[in-house]
Structure formats: structure tokens, C-alpha cells
């Protein structure tokens, strides 16, 4: 079985970053293109500058939702951002202020979305010939909500209003942006009603994931290294996939935001090597359940940023994301692994090249895996232990017509999984003095040799000689 998938990486980025930093620019350009979502907790309290009211910045106020007053996005800053987006080649998803015009009560936000302010922003954007990949309505207002909530039937009505608004403003413009919602935590009943009633007005269904709990949790590393805990998120992906398939919608699923551990993550965990175990496993799991795009919280900001907040230097997960983006293609191959769950295995058709790419994640701190991959339906993996049990990766049948493969071995500096320095094939990954992202060069390996997966390591293996019907 194969799943048709376009799986891109997408990251949140706050409004007020330094747009002149060369590392920041190069980090975005390296993905060519990178989807960037602008949004988050305060997006529903943002007013877009127009002639109707003063443009006042956010101010701290504990009595207000999320601890801030309403704030304003000046059009001067919107111009600067769009100039940067064009320069970097990024594709932009912008989160709109879905609470505008509503009354906040104890049991949720009441009334319809007042879209007039958003209409002024969208019209301004089109008149300036700025390209927006998608407009997303709201942030974490579905289900029980965060801060407040909006009922599914009202959200449906608001999404239809957004779709009509966009169609009207973009009537003479191409390409037309995607209509995206609801951008919140998965609630099966709420999502089922919303998707069922939205019809053709909705093109992308987004949900958020923080399955590791709060960033202050002192047991995050143990959770990340526990295969059973990682498997706990499968149910969410599976339920949403089934809701979409059983409805009349043509919308697709995205993870709209995922930082693993909420409230800014945890220093030396969510910004360290160990977090790539969680992140890449999430990407593989999401892809298996027909998720089209996965939005990482954040590109920059907090302890879960892919880039260091002050220096903009990439953290380990940046390189993991970049390798995924470059190597894992649109077709997902049904891959099963029999044996220890400490090995996580995913396979896709290779991206923009022949063959397939296999991702192997070793969560074990002492076991080295030697994988002898055969493509007559099975791949045998032998572990170095007393009883020499065999473990099998099931892959589709393919033919072999080459004699070398490309391997990318990711390990932490000094074998410390909480290190913020990642090694590729034994070499430290770092930007140079000009702020250039390093080339990610593979090892060229004889295809007859076993794939070695060291303890606490990650390996991408591109096998261009594997010819599968699913990948043609």
C-alpha cells in the first residue's frame, strides 16, 4: 500500500524578528521553498492597521486573555515582512483574528466573526501583489479551546464567510490562497461536525500537537525515548484521517502547530539532539496517516525553535527537518518493523530522485543495529545481543539495479543526547563565518554492506537502485 503525500515542513515565526540577519535568511532559503505560518496565541487579538482606529501595540495586562491587551499590526511592518518573504522564497500561511467582533463569555465566544478588519488586510495584500499561500482562521478556538472557544456550527459559518471573502477579493488574481481552519487541538466530535458542515469552503484542516505535556516536566527525555508513549499520538492521526475519508470534504489534514512540550519547551531537551527522535518520529507517523504538511513550533522563538533565539544558529532539529525535506518524497511506503520498538522505521519514495529513502531511528542507548536490507519483500535486521534474534522490516517488492547507496548518520556531540551540537557522518554541522548553511553530504556505501545504526542515532538511507512501481 502507498499513501499519496506531499509532506512539507512549516514553522511558526513571530511578527517581530530581525529580518536582516543573514543566517535567518539562509536558513529559510535552504528549504527552497519553506512554508512559514505567522500566527499563534495572540493572533486572535491582533487588529490590522486601517483608517478606522489607532494602531496601538500589545501591552502586558494580567487581567486580559493570555496576559496582553489587543495589539495592532502596522502595514509598514506587513510591507517589510512581505519583502522578506519574497527575498527568501518562503510560502506564507497567515492566521487571521477569528475573535474579532465576538463577545467573550464564561462558556465561550459568542456571535459571528467580524471579518471587516481582515477584509481590509486581505484587500491591501492583493493590491500590493503580495502572495499568500493560505489564510488560516483562528488559533486554538475549537473543541474546549484555549482561553475561549467557538462552537463548531458558528466556526463553519465563519469559515464559509472567509471563503466567500477570499473568492471575491481574489476574483481577478491567481493563484488563489488556501482556506485553512480551525488551527486547534483535536476534538473528534467538534472536528466531525465542523468538517461535515464546511463543505467545499474548507481546503485544509489543521490541528495542534503538544503530546509531551508542559515544558517544565522533568521527564521529557524519558517520554521521548519511550516507544509506547510516542505511539500514543497515533490515535489522533488515525481518527482525523478517518473523519476526512468518511465525509464529503475534499479538505486535507495538516498539523498546524506542534512543539511537543507546551509553554516554550525545555532548554537542552526541545532545542537539543534528543528532540529529533520525537520530531522525526512525528513526521513519519503523520505522513503514514495522510497528513500533508507538518508545522513545527517554532522556526525561531522559545526553547523549541529550530534556530537559536539570539544567534539564529540552527539547533539540531533544523538539520533533521532539512534532511527530511530533501530526502523524503511524496509517496509513503507501507513499512512495518517486527522486533524491538526501540527502532522506529519509515520509508518514502525518494524526493526528486530515483529509488526510496529509509529513515531509521534508534532509541536504544546501547544496541547497535546492523540492517541487511533485501528487497524481495523483506529486510532482515540483526541486533548485537546474545540470542541474535532477527527483526524484519517489511517493504514492497522492488528490483535492484545499482551498487551504492547514500547514508546520512546523525549523532550528538560527545554521545550526549542533550547536546545542542549535531554531527552528520561524524562531522559537526555548523554555519560558516558568512552565515551559510552547511552542505549535507552523504556517505557513499556499497549496497552489499549492512546499514549500521549506532545507539542513540538517526540514519537516512537513500537507495536509488530500488525500483518500485509506487515510485515511478
C-alpha positions in Angstrom: 0.0 0.0 0.0 1.1 3.6 -0.6 -0.2 6.9 0.6 -0.1 9.8 -1.8 1.5 12.6 0.2 3.1 16.0 -0.2 4.8 16.4 3.2 6.4 19.8 3.7 7.8 21.4 6.7 6.2 24.5 8.0 7.2 26.6 11.0 5.7 29.4 13.1 7.6 32.7 13.1 6.6 35.7 15.2 5.9 39.1 13.7 8.9 41.0 15.1 12.0 39.1 14.2 15.2 40.7 12.8 14.7 40.3 9.1 18.2 41.5 8.3 20.1 38.5 9.8 21.9 36.6 7.1 21.7 33.2 8.9 17.9 33.7 9.3 17.6 34.4 5.6 19.8 31.5 4.6 18.1 29.1 6.9 14.8 29.7 5.1 16.3 29.7 1.6 17.9 26.3 2.2 14.4 24.6 2.1 13.5 26.2 -1.2 10.7 26.7 -0.5 9.8 26.7 3.2 6.2 27.2 4.3 6.0 29.7 7.2 3.0 30.2 9.3 2.5 33.5 11.1 0.2 33.1 14.0 -0.2 31.8 17.5 -1.7 32.7 20.8 -2.1 36.4 20.2 -3.2 36.3 16.6 -6.9 36.5 17.6 -6.2 39.7 19.5 -4.4 41.4 16.5 -6.0 44.3 14.7 -4.6 45.1 11.2 -3.9 48.8 10.7 -6.6 50.7 8.8 -8.1 54.2 8.8 -10.8 53.2 11.3 -8.8 53.1 14.6 -5.3 53.9 16.0 -2.6 51.3 15.6 -1.6 50.6 19.2 0.9 47.9 20.1 0.3 45.0 22.5 0.7 45.8 26.2 1.0 43.4 29.2 -2.2 43.2 31.3 -2.7 40.2 33.5 -6.5 40.5 33.6 -6.7 40.1 29.8 -6.8 36.8 28.0 -3.2 35.5 27.5 -2.0 38.4 29.6 -2.0 41.0 26.8 -4.2 43.8 25.6 -5.3 44.0 21.9 -2.4 44.9 19.6 -2.0 46.2 16.1 0.0 45.0 13.0 1.2 48.2 11.2 1.0 48.0 7.4 4.6 49.2 7.3 5.7 46.0 9.1 3.5 44.0 6.8 5.3 45.5 3.9 8.7 44.7 5.4 7.6 41.1 6.1 6.4 40.6 2.6 9.6 42.0 1.1 11.5 39.5 3.2 9.2 36.6 2.2 9.8 37.4 -1.5 13.5 37.6 -0.9 13.6 34.3 1.0 11.2 32.5 -1.4 9.0 31.4 1.5 5.3 30.4 1.2 3.2 32.2 3.8 0.3 31.0 5.8 -1.3 33.9 7.8 -3.5 33.4 10.8 -6.5 35.7 10.9 -8.1 37.3 14.0 -11.1 35.0 14.4 -12.2 36.5 17.8 -12.8 40.0 16.2 -16.3 41.2 16.9 -17.2 38.4 19.3 -18.3 38.7 22.9 -16.2 36.6 25.3 -18.3 34.8 27.9 -17.7 32.1 30.5 -18.9 29.4 28.2 -17.1 30.6 25.1 -17.0 33.3 22.4 -20.4 34.3 21.1 -21.6 35.9 17.9 -20.2 35.8 14.3 -16.7 36.7 13.3 -16.5 40.4 12.2 -14.4 40.0 9.1 -14.2 43.7 8.0 -10.8 44.2 9.5 -9.5 41.0 7.9 -11.1 42.2 4.7 -9.0 45.3 4.7 -5.8 43.3 5.3 -6.6 40.9 2.5 -7.5 43.6 0.1 -4.3 45.6 0.9 -2.3 42.4 0.4 -3.9 41.7 -3.1 -3.5 45.4 -4.1 0.2 45.2 -3.2 0.6 41.9 -5.2 1.8 40.1 -2.2 1.5 36.3 -2.5 -0.1 34.4 0.5 -0.2 30.6 0.3 -3.1 30.3 2.7 -5.3 32.3 5.1 -6.0 30.4 8.4 -9.0 31.3 10.5 -8.3 31.4 14.3 -5.9 29.8 16.8 -7.0 27.1 19.3 -10.7 28.1 19.5 -12.0 24.6 18.6 -13.3 21.9 21.0 -12.8 23.1 24.5 -10.5 25.9 23.3 -7.5 27.6 24.9 -8.6 30.9 26.5 -12.0 30.6 24.9 -13.9 28.6 22.4 -16.2 28.8 19.4 -18.9 26.3 18.6 -18.5 24.1 15.6 -21.6 25.4 13.7 -20.5 29.0 14.2 -17.0 28.2 13.1 -18.4 26.6 10.0 -20.4 29.8 9.2 -17.3 31.9 9.7 -15.2 29.7 7.5 -17.7 30.0 4.7 -17.6 33.8 5.2 -13.8 33.7 4.8 -14.0 31.6 1.7 -16.6 33.9 0.1 -14.5 36.9 1.1 -11.3 35.5 -0.4 -13.0 34.4 -3.6 -14.4 37.9 -4.1 -11.1 39.8 -3.4 -9.1 37.3 -5.4 -11.6 37.1 -8.3 -9.1 38.6 -10.8 -6.0 37.2 -9.1 -4.1 33.9 -9.3 -3.1 31.8 -7.6 -5.8 31.9 -5.0 -4.8 31.1 -1.4 -5.9 28.1 0.6 -8.7 28.4 3.1 -7.4 26.8 6.4 -9.1 26.1 9.8 -9.5 25.6 12.7 -5.9 25.6 14.0 -6.5 24.0 17.4 -6.4 20.8 19.4 -8.2 17.8 18.0 -11.6 17.0 19.4 -13.3 14.2 17.5 -16.9 15.3 17.8 -16.1 19.0 17.2 -14.0 18.2 14.1 -16.5 15.8 12.7 -19.3 18.4 12.9 -17.0 21.2 11.5 -15.7 19.2 8.6 -19.1 17.7 7.8 -20.8 21.2 7.6 -17.9 23.1 6.0 -18.3 21.5 2.5 -16.2 23.0 -0.2 -15.4 26.2 1.7 -12.6 24.4 3.6 -9.4 23.2 1.9 -7.1 22.4 4.8 -8.0 21.1 8.3 -5.3 22.0 10.9 -4.8 20.6 14.3 -2.1 21.2 17.0 0.0 18.7 19.0 1.8 19.1 22.3 1.7 15.5 23.4 4.7 15.6 25.8 2.9 17.9 28.2 4.4 21.1 29.8 7.9 22.2 29.1 8.7 22.3 32.9 8.2 18.5 33.0 11.4 16.9 34.2 10.6 13.6 32.5 10.5 14.8 28.9 13.6 12.8 27.9 12.1 9.6 29.3 8.9 10.2 27.3 10.7 10.8 24.1 12.7 7.6 24.5 9.6 5.5 25.3 8.1 3.9 22.1 4.8 3.3 23.8 4.5 7.0 24.7 5.4 8.0 21.2 2.7 5.6 19.8 0.1 7.4 21.9 -0.4 10.1 19.2 -1.3 7.5 16.5 -4.9 7.6 17.6 -5.3 11.4 16.9 -3.8 11.0 13.4 -5.9 7.9 12.7 -9.2 9.5 13.9 -8.8 12.6 11.8 -7.8 10.6 8.8 -11.0 8.5 9.2 -13.2 11.6 9.7 -11.9 13.2 6.5 -12.3 9.9 4.5 -15.8 9.3 5.7 -17.0 12.9 5.0 -17.8 14.6 1.6 -15.0 17.1 2.1 -12.1 17.4 -0.3 -10.0 19.1 2.5 -6.7 17.6 3.6 -5.1 17.3 7.0 -2.2 19.4 8.3 -0.6 19.6 11.7 -0.9 23.3 12.0 1.4 23.7 15.1 3.5 21.2 17.1 6.1 22.0 19.7 5.9 18.7 21.6 6.1 20.4 25.0 4.0 23.5 25.5 4.8 26.7 27.3 8.0 27.2 25.3 9.5 23.7 25.6 12.5 22.9 27.7 16.1 24.1 27.3 18.5 21.2 26.4 15.6 19.0 25.5 13.4 20.6 22.9 16.4 22.5 21.4 18.8 19.6 21.7 19.6 16.4 19.7 17.2 14.2 21.7 14.2 16.1 20.3 15.0 14.9 16.8 13.8 11.5 18.0 10.4 12.9 18.7 10.3 15.3 15.7 11.3 12.8 13.0 9.1 10.1 14.5 6.2 12.6 14.4 6.9 13.4 10.8 6.9 9.7 9.9 3.8 9.0 11.9 1.9 11.9 10.4 2.8 11.0 6.9 1.6 7.5 7.4 -1.8 8.8 8.2 -2.1 11.1 5.1 -1.1 14.3 6.8 0.1 16.7 4.0 2.0 19.3 6.0 3.5 19.4 9.4 4.0 22.8 11.1 6.8 22.9 13.7 6.6 25.3 16.6 8.8 27.3 16.0 11.2 28.4 13.4 12.6 30.8 15.9 11.4 31.6 19.5 11.2 29.8 22.8 13.1 26.7 23.7 11.7 24.7 20.8 12.9 26.9 18.0 14.8 25.4 15.1 17.1 28.4 15.2 18.7 29.9 18.4 16.7 32.9 19.5 19.6 35.2 19.9 22.3 34.0 17.4 19.9 32.4 14.8 22.3 29.5 14.6 20.5 26.2 13.8 19.6 23.8 16.6 19.8 20.0 15.8 16.2 19.7 14.7 16.8 22.2 11.9 19.1 19.8 10.2 16.8 16.9 10.8 14.0 18.9 9.2 16.2 19.8 6.2 17.2 16.2 5.6 13.6 15.1 5.8 12.6 17.9 3.4 15.2 17.0 0.8 15.1 13.2 1.0 11.6 12.0 1.9 9.3 12.2 -1.2 5.6 12.5 -1.7 4.7 8.8 -1.7 4.7 7.0 1.7 5.6 3.3 1.6 3.8 0.9 4.0 6.6 -0.1 6.3 6.4 -2.4 9.3 9.1 -3.5 11.7 9.0 -6.7 13.7 11.2 -6.6 16.8 12.1 -4.1 19.4 10.1 -0.8 19.2 13.2 1.0 20.1 13.8 1.0 16.3 11.4 3.4 14.5 11.4 2.8 10.7 9.7 4.8 8.0 10.2 4.7 4.2 9.1 7.0 1.3 9.8 7.2 -2.3 12.9 9.4 -2.7 12.3 13.1 -3.3 13.1 14.3 -6.8 15.3 11.3 -7.5 15.1 7.6 -8.1 14.6 4.9 -5.5 13.5 5.1 -1.9 14.6 6.7 1.3 14.6 4.8 4.6 14.6 6.5 7.9 15.8 4.5 11.0 15.7 6.0 14.5 17.5 4.1 17.3 16.1 5.0 20.7 18.3 2.5 22.5 21.4 3.7 24.3 23.5 0.6 23.9 22.3 -1.5 21.0 23.9 -1.2 17.5 21.7 -2.4 14.7 23.1 -4.0 11.5 20.4 -4.0 8.8 20.9 -6.3 5.8 18.2 -4.9 3.5 16.7 -7.2 0.9 14.0 -6.2 -1.5 12.3 -9.5 -2.1 9.6 -8.3 0.3 11.6 -8.4 3.5 14.6 -6.7 5.1 16.4 -8.5 7.9 17.9 -6.6 10.8 20.2 -8.4 13.3 20.9 -7.0 16.7 24.1 -7.5 18.6 22.9 -9.5 21.6 23.3 -13.0 22.9 20.3 -14.7 21.3 20.9 -12.9 17.9 17.1 -12.5 17.3 16.2 -11.4 13.8 14.0 -8.4 13.2 12.3 -7.7 9.9 11.3 -4.6 8.1 8.5 -5.3 5.6 8.8 -3.3 2.4 7.2 -3.6 -1.0 8.9 -5.8 -3.6 11.4 -4.0 -5.8 14.2 -4.7 -8.2 17.9 -3.9 -7.6 19.9 -2.4 -10.4 22.7 -0.5 -8.8 25.6 -1.0 -6.4 25.8 2.0 -4.0 23.6 4.0 -1.6 23.8 7.3 0.3 23.7 7.3 4.1 23.3 10.3 6.5 24.1 9.3 10.1 23.0 11.9 12.7 24.6 11.6 16.2 25.1 14.0 19.1 28.4 15.6 20.1 30.2 13.5 22.7 27.3 11.0 22.6 25.3 13.3 24.8 21.7 13.3 23.5 21.1 16.6 25.3 23.9 18.3 23.3 22.9 21.2 21.0 25.5 20.2 18.5 24.7 17.6 15.9 27.1 15.5 13.8 26.5 14.3 10.3 28.6 11.3 9.5 30.9 12.2 12.3 31.3 15.9 11.3 29.9 18.8 13.3 27.1 20.7 11.5 27.6 24.5 11.8 27.2 27.7 9.7 30.4 29.3 8.4 31.6 32.9 9.0 29.4 34.0 6.1 26.3 32.6 7.7 25.9 29.8 5.1 24.0 26.6 6.0 26.5 23.7 5.6 26.1 21.2 2.8 24.5 17.9 3.9 26.8 15.4 2.2 26.2 11.7 2.4 28.5 8.7 2.8 28.6 6.6 -0.4 28.3 3.0 0.7 28.4 -0.3 -1.1 24.9 -1.6 -1.3 26.0 -5.1 -0.3 27.1 -3.9 3.2 24.8 -3.8 6.2 23.4 -0.5 7.3 24.8 0.3 10.8 22.6 2.2 13.1 24.5 3.2 16.2 23.0 3.6 19.7 21.0 6.9 20.1 21.4 7.7 16.4 19.3 8.6 13.3 20.0 7.4 9.8 18.5 8.4 6.5 19.4 5.9 3.7 18.8 6.8 0.1 18.7 3.8 -2.1 18.5 5.0 -5.8 18.8 1.5 -7.2 15.4 0.3 -5.7 12.8 0.3 -8.5 9.2 0.3 -7.0 6.1 0.7 -9.1 4.8 3.1 -6.4 7.7 5.4 -7.0 7.7 5.6 -10.8 
